[in-house]
Amino acid sequence: MENESGLQIFSTAPPSKDSLGHSYIQRAVEVAQWSEAAGCTAILVYTDNSLVDPWLISQVILQNTANICPLVAIQPAYMHPYAAAKMVATLGHLYNRRIYLNMVAGGFRNDLLALNDTTPHDERYTRLIEYTTIMKELLSTAGLVSFEGKFYKVTNLKMTPPLDPALVPRILISGSSEAGMAAAKAIGATPVIYPKRATDHLIDAAPGDDKGGIRIGIIAREKRADAWAAANERFPGDRKGQLAHELAMRTSDSEWHKQLSQLSEELREASDVYWMWPFENYHTFCPYLIGGYDEVADELARYIRSGYRTFILDIPPTREELRHTNIAFDYASPGVRQ
C-alpha cells in the first residue's frame, strides 16, 4: 500500500516449510489476496535451499491477484543473471505486472557451503553489484548488453521479449552492513534494515529524505492488553526454537543476524513496544512492535520522521491482523501524528 504520506507497505508470503503441496499453494494465495485487499504494494517471497522456488510461487500469486507485485528474493548462487532477468521479462510480458527484486547476498551459511559457495561476505556484495547491473541493463534496454567484471561476463546479450519500461523492477537489498549500503548506492537499490528501537533511529529527516526500508512485525489492538495477549498466544516460548536460534548465531556471517542477536541480549525484558521474543525463539527474523494503536503508531511515526518510507511486514496470520496494522499506520501517518 502507498498511503497519503507516501509510505509503501509490503507483506510477506508464508514459507513452504510451514505446509506441503496444494495446501501451501492455497495458503500462499490466501495471504497474497489478504495483502492485496489491505492495499499492500508488494509481497516478499523468500528463497533458500529448504524452500520451493520463489519464481513459481510468484507466478501463482500473479495468477490469483490483480494488482499486488511479487517481491522475489534473488540469490546469485541459484541462477545466472540472464536467467533471472528472463523471468522478470517473461512474467511482465504474460501478466503486465511489475516484479520487485530483493537481492540477497548471503543467506544461511550452510546453504552456501552445500553449493560450494565460499565467497567471503563483502565479496558477495561485489558479486551482487555485478549481477544486478547485468539484470538492470537487460531489462532497461532493447539493445545488446556487454559486461565484464570479476564474477560475470556477458557479450552482446539481448533480452527477448523486452520488458515494458513501465514495468522496470524496483530493487531492494539488505543495508545492515557497510558492504550492503555501498551496494545499494552502487545499483540504485532501496536499502532495508532490521531496525533497532525507534528511539535509536530518531533523527528528523529533511523533506523528501528517504533512508530506505525496515523489516518489522506488528501486533496492534485498541487496548494494549489485547495486543500483548495476542502476541503471547502467537509466539509462545519454544525451547527447540531457542536452540535453533543459538545454532544460527554460531554459523551465520550475516551482519543483520549479528546485530539483532546482540540487541536481543540487551533487551531480555520486553520493552514497552519493541519485542525481540519471536526472534529469540526462531519464530521469525524481525523485531515486533506490540501495543495499543497509539503506542505502535508513536513508534512507527518515529521511524517515519527518521526518513524510512518502506515497511516490509512479517507474515500476516490472518486478514484481520492486517486490518489492525492498517489502523496503526493510519494513526502514524504524518499530519495525523505530530
N, C-alpha and C positions, 0 to 999 in steps of 0.2 A: 504494500500500500504506500502511496505517497500522499501524506496529509497536507493540510493547508500550510504547514510550516516548512514544507519541502523535505520532510523525513521520508526515507524509504525503509519499509519494514519487510523483511524476508522471513519465511518459515523454514522448517527443516522436515524432510521426509524421514519416516522411520527406517532404521537399518534392517536388512533382510534377515539378519540372525535372530530377530525377535519373533519371526513366524516363517512358515515354509510355503513354497509353491503358490497355488492360486490364492490362498488366504493372505499371503503377503501382498500380492498384486492388489487385492481388494482393499487392504489396509493403506497401501501407498496412495491409491486413487482417492480413498476417503479423506485422508489428511490433505491431499492436494486440493480437493474440492472445498473442504472447510477453509483452507488458507485463501483460496481464490475468493470465496464468499466474504471473507473478512477483509478483503482488499489488499492482500499481500502482493508485492511486485513480483517476487520470485520465490522458489523453494529449493533449498540446498539438497543435493543428492550426494551422499557420501561415496567414497571409494577406498577400499583397502583389500588385502588378499582374502579376507574372510567374507566379503560381501559380493552380491551379484553385480553384474556390470552396470555402471551408472547410466550409460547411454541407452540401454534397453529400458531401464526404469523411466528415464526421461521421455522416451517415446511413448510409453504407456501413459504418462502424465499428460503429454500433449494431446493424445487421442481422447482423453476423458475430461479435459478442461477447455475453456475458451480464451482465457487471457493470461493466466499466470505463466511465468517463464521458468524453466528449469535452470538452476544454478549448479552446473555439473562440476564436480571435483575432478581435476585432471592431474594425474601423477605421470611425469615423463617416462618413468620406468616401464609403464604399461603399453605405450604405443608411440609411434613416430608422430612428430608434429603435423605432418601432412595428413595422416590418418585422422587425427583429432580435428583438424580444420575441415576435412571432408565430412565428418559427422555434423559439424556445425552448419556447413553449407547445405548438406542434404536435408537436415531437419528444417532448416529455414525454407528451403525450396518446397518441401512437402507440406508444411504446416503454416508457413508465413508467420512464424513466431520467433522472437529473439531468444537466443541461448546465452545465458550468463555463464562465465567461466570462473571457477575457483581454483587457482593454480596452486598446486601442492608440491612443495619442495621436498618434504620429508615423509612423515607417516610413522608407522611403527617400525622400529629398527630391525626387528626380526623379519618383518615382511621384506624389507630391502635386502637383507642378507640372504634370504631364501632365493632372491632373484640375482644373487651375486653382484649387488649394487653396493659397493663400498665407498662411494663418493663422499668425502667429508662434508659437514654441514654447510659451510659457506660456499663451497664449490657447487653444491646442489642448487644454490640460488643463481650462480653464474650459468649453470645449465638451463635453469628455468627461464632466465632472461633470453637466452638464445632460442629456446623452444617457443616462447610466447612471441618473440619478434617474428619468427617464421610464420606462425599462425596468423598474426595480425596482418602481415603483408599479403599472405594468400587470400585472406578474407576481405581485404580492403582495395584490392586492385584486380582488374580484369587481365592484366598483362602477365609477363613472365617474372618469376621471382628467383633470384640467386642470392645465396648467403653462405659465408664460410666463417665458422667460429671454432672454438676449442672442442665442442661436443657434436656439432651438427654442420653438415654441408649439403646444400641443395643447389642445383644448377638448372636454370630455365624451367622452373616448375610452375605449373598453372593450375588454378582451381576451376574445375568444371563440375557442376554448374556454378557460376559465380554467385556470390551472396549479394542479395539486395542491400544497398548501402544503408537502408533504414533499419536493417537487422544486425548491423555490426555489434558484436558482443560487448557488454560491459565486463571488465576483468577485475577480480578481487584476488588478494593474496595476503598471507599472514604477515603482519607487521610487528610481530613480537620481538624480533631480533634486529640488530643493525643491518645485517645482510638482507633481511626481509624488507625493511624500509627502503634500503638502497635499490632493491629490485623493483619495488613498487614505483619508485620515481623513474627508474630506467624504462619501464614498459608502460607507464601511464595507468597503473592499476590502483584500485582503492585498497589501502592497507586496512586489515581487520585485526583487532586485538581482542584478547580476553581481558576485560577491564578489571582494574582494582576498584576499591570503593570509590564512589563518585567524588568524595572529598579529596581523594588523592589526585584526581584529574582536573580539579576545578580551576580553570583559567578562562576568563571571559574572552571568547573568540571575537575577532574582528568580523564585521558584517560580511557574509559570503564565505567566510573561512570554513573549510571542510577538512577535518583531520582524518576522515575515513569512517570506518565502521567498528562496531563492537559486537561480540557474540555473547548473548546473555539469555538466561531463562527468567520468566516472570510468573509469579502466582500472586494475584491481587484480588481482593474482595472488598466489599463495602466496609466490613468490620475486620480489624487486624486479626482477632482471634480466629475468625473463619479461615483466613488466608493461611495462618500457621497450622491449623488443623488439617487443611487440605495438603499442605506441604509435607507434614509428618506422615500422613497416610500414603502419599505418593512415593516418598523417599524414606522408607524405614531403614534402620541400621542393617548392614549386610556384611557379616564377617568375611564371607567368600569374596565379596566385592572389595573390601578393605585390603585383603591380601593381594588381589589383582592390581589394585592401585599401587601398593608398595612395590610390586614387581615392575610395573610400568615406570615408576620413578627411577628404578635402578637401571633400566635398559634404554630409556628414551634419551635422545640427544636434542629433543625439541625445546627451544627456548620458552615457548608458551607453557609447556608442561612443567618445566622447572620453576617458572615464575608463579604459576598457580599453586604448585606444591609448597613453595616457600610461604606464600600468602596464607594457605590453609593452616600451616604450622603456627603462624602468628595470630590466627583468628579461631582458635579452638572453640571458643564460646561464640554462639550465634550473635551477630551484631543486631542492631535494631531492624535492619532491612537486608543487608548483604549477607548471603549464606553460601558456605562452601561445602556443606554436608553432602550433597549429591555427588560432588566431585570426589570427595574423600572415600565414598563408598562405591566408586566406579560406575555410578548410575548414569553419569553424563560427564562432559568435558568442559562445562562452562559454569561460572558462578550464577547464582539466582538472586533475584530481588523478591522479597516476601513482605507482604503487609497490606494495609488498607490502601484504597486507591490514592488517597492524598500522600501517604508515605512513599509509595512506589513512584508516584508522579514527581515528587520532590527529587528523588534520586535520578530519575530519567531527565528531568529538567536540568540538573547539574551537568550530566553528560552532554546534553544538547548545547548548553551555554559554553561548554568547553570545546565545541566545534564538531562533535560527532553527528553525522547525518544519516548513517546507515546502521540499522539494527537487525542482526540475524538472531531470530528466536530459536530456542530449543524446540524439540519435537512436541507439538501440541497433543495432549492426551485425548482431548475432546473438542468439539466445536464450541462448547460453552466456555472453555478456558480461553480461547481466542477472543471471545466477546469481552471477557473480563480484562484481557490485555489491552484491547482497543480502548476501553474506558480509561485505563491508566495513561495511555498515550494521549488521549484527548485532553485529559487533565494537565498533562505535562507540556503540551504544545505552547510555544512562545505566543504571548498575547493572552493566554489563559492563565498561566502561572508566571508571575514576575519574581 
